[in-house]
Amino acid sequence: MNLQKMIPTMTSTKWNIPGSNPLPIFGNRASVVKLVKDSIGYTDQLFKTYGNVVSLSAGGGTNIYSPLLNCPGTVFTYGPESMRQAISQLDVYSKYPLSGTLYRKRNDSPRTEPLKHFLVGLFGVNGQTHRQHRKLLMPAFHKQRIDTYRDDMVAISQLLLEKLPVDQPTDIAQVMRMLTLRITAKTLLGSDLGEGDGKKDDVLQVTDTLQKALALQNNPLLRLFPVDLPGLPFQRYLNLIAKLDEKIRTIIRTKQASGVNDSDVLSMLIESQDADSGLTLTEDELLGHTSAIFSAAHGTSANALTWTLFLLSQHPNINADLVDELQSVLQGEAPTIEQLHQLPLLERVIKESMRILPSVPWNLRVTSQLTQLENYELPIGTEVFVSIYKTHRMPEIYLQPEKFNPQRWENFEPTIFEYNPFSAGTRLCIGAGFAMMEIKIILAMLLQEYRLEFSSRYPIARSSGIPVLYPKYGMQMLVRQQDRQFTQGVGGVQGNVRQMVDLPT
């Protein structure tokens, strides 16, 4: 879909959403800086001051996510009704590529052309195109297909977990990133980064280049000065995504030439064809889906695992009960597909962790027509950030919302608009089933073998830019053999994580 054609014409609707007043000289830049530094902390202040529909800057004029040229401003909101509107009204609320404002540079020169598909995937298509692409992708993420990835998840987890340095401090966030990265590389592209096969080098370069490009996207200078000149982040960024283009194209063409029916996701996408229309995905569309899936898949799962392990380390009774369940059902082995359904506490622990510390705390949308949110009119092109994090903490929905309490899920079924870690409806994360199975398998294997003891050497501070939530300084833990000494390492947590979760002193 040519999103340039979707750029709407500004209406004369007056911007009347309340927000902080721009500062003299600096204007609304101060608000933007505060948001980028800590989106959760800053919007919490805005919500307390102005209510559940707020503007980043009074009068509008900000642009954080939307690649449209005429963004009138940025609105933050939370709650089931706001979530329902953003998720359900597909003709009103559109999505755009994860590259955000950089996407508008895609037609500037041959050097910027990779932006036409980098991090696009399902995030960057709307309407009929989104429906067509989702239909083509669905077979690769059908439950029966996801179940076939179980053996790869177990094998890779076993290889990495057995190398954990016992009785030494370890950044568990980094371990989880590497583990989910290898699982994603194997299931998406067909090659484990630890294998010695001929495909490894191309896949290794894809993963390394993609991670560097994603890290560079968080550099504020990249968006402030998107100019292709030596020494500027934007030139490095364009070099990286050009290299990524080349490597993924090589993998795609190698798979096409081999004629072998591989079982990885990319192979399925290459072969996917709509039975009614005969539609297939172009090479550029395959590039977009590959980079978007890879980016979303390993990072969010790694963050979810890291936060869950942290929360368990600070709640010894829950930790003990979970290990009891795992060892009773699994007897020290990796879970089978059938056994994954016999671990109710594991399911509740993960759901509660994703409620209280969601890996993706924001649902991002852009209005494609004039609409109303609460008592405010939103002009066409308004970027709307619906807070999953804040919705998950509404006391009228969740009793004692700052308390980590997996037991709440025993007789509690919130609506899809009240609990929303994977979005919902036709925009439900296509990899939600994959992610849940991956997280369950890794936790089940790790917790039977090891006890992770929190180390208070560093504060646990959130890095909550747009749109992810992860521990800014990593997550230092001591890796112990599973000795059931669950009270060790409890307490002493420093950092602003204490503003998000009730923790022992």
Disulfide bonds with the S-S distance in Angstrom:
none
